[in-house]
Amino acid sequence: MSFNPFLEKPLKVKQQFYNWKELSPMPYNKFDVDPYTKVRIILANGAEYEAVWFSHQYHRHEVDNDVRRELAVLRRKEQQQQKRISALKPIGEGILEHTIGYEQLAVDLTAIFAQRESDKYVKKAMDFALLEDFDHLYRYADLLEMDKGILAEKLVGNYTELMPGRPTIAEHRYPMDDIKRYVNYKQANLLTKLQINILTAAEQQTMNYYMSQAGFYHNKLGRQLISEIGMIEEQHVSLYGGLKDTTCTWAEELVMHEYTECYLYYSLWQDETDNYVKCIWEQHFNDELAHLHKAVELLQKTENKVWQQVVPDGAFPELLKFGSNIDYVRKVLKNTINLTGDMEDYVDVGKLGKDSNFACYQQTVNKCDKDVASHKVIAKYIADNDKDYRFETAEHPVEELRDRTCDNTTIAR
């Protein structure tokens, strides 16, 4: 029987605030943690950041102080949940080690969602961004081994390959080419809506992480790489966020946000293998259940609507379950490596003229390949070690990306 959170009785919100001890859970051991436990933690952290960010925006556009006070209560608890999740990261885990988790999340989450996505247009967006995050993982892996001597294949648990995707140098597009058609939520499949919300939150967190961390890396090349990839994550936030239904009201969006968090925490709870972390997911699911019911109350109060007008069937669809997606990523690489954005569509870069938005932007931003950090990292690694660092289960599916002694900067450009 499917689980419907709208039909469950939640705890009262005022009973849910945590004390300082509860806000400081035991961090995971970076040497033996399952990579997907790390990935779940990063994902939940991103969901909470999105919840807080959205609540502040709603608060700034709401004229009724009674509603603003209700939002403040919900937002304080979301902040507490975010602090608990953030505390699970151990002190001794470096920026790049944590970054590998961010990009593994982006790769596997997107691949999982794309394989079960029924909306072909949304699936295209997922497959498109997937190859870019996959390349980021490879670039960071080489920098990590070069700077710290740490093999990223151990961090990803051999679940995810480390090899070139669509080269980061080819991902820089004119801003207008990342703006796509929004999805009509009244017609869209529930799973589609959930996946758009979750990916938007995940990519937004990655963007903000790179915005804040680039200046703290210990050398210039690392700073440059994090900054460059951070610019691509901004493009991804525009891409996924632009798929959200722009006609939703603030109260409708609040219900959808809380429903998404309920779905996500319930999935993480069912999927988690670490019993300590599993208990945290269960606690946070119960928190979100209360938030969802408060959001339904606000929807009724402010717009005289019922939850069925936002989520017609409240039963959870297929839950999120993490697992390796090597074969799927290889398939997408082989078939779509040369795609780029062209306004609302995706086209083979070879069909664009020299005066296209893409070509002009590339000529401005990537004026000289040797100045681009994502290329410099690989070129330096090859110069020092004769070949790049990879973890491959078979030869690369794209012939032009098989040479490990030279970083290809022409494909997809």
Secondary structure, 3 states (H helix, E strand, C coil): CCCCHHHCCCCCHHHCCCCCCCCCCCCCCCCCCCHHHHHHHHHHHHHHHHHHHHHHHHHHHCCCHHHHHHHHHHHHHHHHHHHHHHCCCCCCCCHHHHHHHHHHHHHHHHHHHHHHCCCHHHHHHHHHHHHHHHHHHHHHHHHHHHHHCCCHHHHCCCCCCECCCCCHHHCCCCHHHHCCCCCCCCCCCHHHHHHHHHHHHHHHHHHHHHHHHHHHCCCHHHHHHHHHHHHHHHHHHHHHHCCCCCCCCHHHHHHHHHHHHHHHHHHHHHHCCCHHHHHHHHHHHHHHHHHHHHHHHHHHHHHCCCHHHCCCCCCCCCCCCCCCCHHHHHHHHHHHCCEEEECCEEEEHHHCCCCCHHHHHHHHHCCCHHHCHHHHHHHHHHHHHCCCCCECCCCCCCHHHCCCCCCCCCCCC
